[in-house]
Amino acid sequence: MYSQNDLDDAVAAGAMSAESAAALRNFIETQRSAPAVDEEQFRLITGFNDIFVSIAAVILLVAVGWIGQWLGTYAQTNVDGDGPSFLAPLAVAATSWGLALFFTAKRRMALPSIILLLAFVGSVFAAVAFALVLAVGPDVLDNNTQLAGVLGAVAGAVAAAAAWVHWKTFRVPITVAAGAAAVASIAVGLLVAALGPKLEQSENLVLGFVLLLGVGVFLFAMRWDSSDPARVTRRTDVAFWLHLLAAPMIAHPVFALLGLNNGNVGIGEGLVVVLLYILFGLTALAIDRRALLVSALAYVLFALNELFKQFGAIELNVALTALVIGSSLLLLSAFWHQAREVVVRPLPESLRARLPLLDRSAVSQPAA
């Protein structure tokens, strides 16, 4: 199995021409009977060896973290005496980097690279956070949301820097999304610090702020997407992960602000949720990304379930909800390209130029 990145690397190395790579892409499209721009391709595994290595890497990282925690207990670096030690995530981060030098830089294995990147950035964040808590003292943080927010922002800044170094070294597409998540944690931490004791009364403000951050990540993803409308370079993989990060940051605050988290959905709220999901669907079609639909799926399932209850279909409400959503998504998947044409063609030319291509013959042009 060969990914678009492999073809790009082969072209860059002179192993094949750009025209040959484009012809191979078009042949694969024909075999699948679907345009490449509608496949939303990204490389996750190249074979079972990816899964094998990933399982082994996770086991090793758990073992290293366990040993690090034991050493932390021995060195008395545990938070609050018997809590976590910064040595555990620090050991995991160092091991993840060492493994990436082989499995990412040399073997170029997709799934292990993703796991090692997430372990590295997450462990750096945890190590810095635990070390800061240990430095200031856990008792100081009791009922001190301002200091907790500042420490979280500092840990997020270090994690963002770690993600940047990882990107410069290994160029794993998900790294940009991990860095964006770290930057978002900086912003949320500073907001928490600013709100201080008023945090509990400002839940809607925090949700609105996360929504704005999600929109910012979405626009950042669109910047990567618009630079590769044919989706034949590594930039489209970067955009995929950014969209996957932005989707829950947009969907969760929107539906939480509507009150769905309270479990009480009337007819009005249910209809609003369904209309919002349709709007998400139109947006997903326009940008040719399905992440928004997946992130909002749980909310629309809950809202439809409650709507069927309101209309008296109590015994079949779950079945009817699954029937409506399942059949709708399958139909949308089957006719995704046709639906995209209906949505995209009426848009202004200036906007269409920044969206993924509709004409799959354009994909045959050599990739930059």
GUMINU-602998 format. One record per residue (C-alpha): x, y, z; residue in one letter. Coordinates in steps of 0.5 Angstrom, whole numbers, plus 500, padded with zeros to 3 digits. Layout:
# residues N
XYZA;...
This chain:
# residues 368
500500500M;503507498Y;500514500S;501520497Q;506522501N;510516499D;509518492L;511525493D;518523496D;519518490A;518524486V;522529490A;528523490A;527522482G;525515483A;519517478M;516523475S;511528477A;507526471E;507518473S;505520480A;499523477A;497518472A;498513478L;493517482R;488517477N;488510476F;487509483I;481514483E;478510477T;479503480Q;475506486R;470510482S;471516486A;475522485P;481523490A;479529492V;473526495D;477520499E;480525504E;486520504Q;491520510F;496515512R;494511518L;497504517I;501501511T;501494514G;500490520F;507491522N;504498524D;499495529I;505490531F;510496533V;504501536S;502495541I;510494543A;511502543A;505503548V;507497552I;514500552L;512507554L;507504560V;513500563A;518506562V;513511565G;511506571W;519505572I;519513572G;514513577Q;518508582W;524512581L;520519583G;517515589T;524513591Y;527520590A;521524593Q;519528587T;512526588N;506531588V;503531595D;507525597G;504520594D;501523587G;505523580P;512524579S;514529573F;520523572L;514519569A;512523563P;519525563L;522518561A;516517557V;517523553A;525521552A;523514550T;518517545S;523521542W;528516541G;523511538L;521516533A;529517531L;528510528F;521508527F;519515524T;525518521A;528512518K;522507518R;517512516R;511508520M;505512520A;501509526L;507509531P;509516529S;502518531I;502515537I;510517539L;508524537L;502524542L;506521547A;512526546F;507532547V;503530552G;508527556S;512534556V;506538558F;505533564A;512533566A;512541566V;505541570A;508536575F;514539576A;511546577L;506544582V;512540586L;516547585A;510551588V;507546593G;500543592P;497546598D;498553594V;494551589L;488549593D;482554591N;487558587N;485558580T;489564578Q;495560579L;493553576A;491557570G;498560570V;501554571L;497550565G;499556560A;506555562V;506547561A;502549554G;507553552A;513548553V;509543550A;507548544A;515549543A;516541544A;511540538A;515545534W;521542535V;518535533H;515538527W;522541525K;525534526T;520529523F;515533520R;509528522V;503531519P;499531526I;504535530T;501541527V;495539530A;498537537A;502544537G;495548536A;492544541A;498546546A;497553544V;489553545A;491550552S;495556553I;489561552A;485557556V;490557562G;490565561L;483565561L;482561567V;487565571A;484572569A;477569571L;480566578G;474565583P;469567578K;470561574L;464557576E;460562574Q;463564568S;462557564E;458560558N;464565557L;469559557V;465555552L;464561548G;472562548F;473555546V;468556541L;472562538L;479558539L;476552535G;474557529V;481559529G;484552529V;478551523F;481557519L;488555520F;486548517A;483552511M;489555510R;493549509W;487546505D;487552501S;494551499S;493544496D;486544493P;488538489A;490534495R;496531493V;501533498T;503533505R;499539507R;492536506T;494531512D;496537516V;489540515A;486533516F;488533523W;487540524L;480539522H;479533527L;482538532L;477544531A;471540530A;470538537P;472545539M;466548535I;461542536A;461541544H;461549546P;455550541V;451544543F;453545550A;451553550L;444550547L;443546554G;444539551L;449537557N;443538562N;439533558G;433537557N;431538550V;424540548G;421540541I;424547539G;431545542E;431539538G;429542531L;435547532V;440542533V;438538527V;438545523L;445546526L;447539524Y;445540517I;449547517L;455543519F;453538513G;453543508L;460546511T;463539511A;461538504L;464545502A;470544505I;470536503D;472534510R;467530515R;470531522A;464536523L;459531522L;462526526V;464531532S;456533532A;454526531L;452524539A;449531540Y;444530534V;443523536L;441525543F;436531540A;433526535L;432521540N;428526545E;424529539L;421522537F;419521545K;416528544Q;412526538F;410519542G;414514539A;417512545I;418504544E;422506537L;425512539N;432509539V;431505533A;428511529L;433515531T;439510528A;435509522L;434516520V;441518522I;444512519G;441512512S;442519511S;450519513L;450513508L;446516502L;451522503L;457518503S;454515497A;453521493F;458525497W;461528490H;454530487Q;452533493A;459537493R;457540486E;450542489V;453546494V;460549491V;458551484R;453556486P;459559491L;463565488P;469564484E;473567489S;471562495L;471556490R;478557489A;480556496R;476550496L;478543494P;477541487L;471539484L;474537477D;478531479R;481531472S;485537475A;488532480V;492530474S;496536474Q;503535477P;503536485A;508542487A;
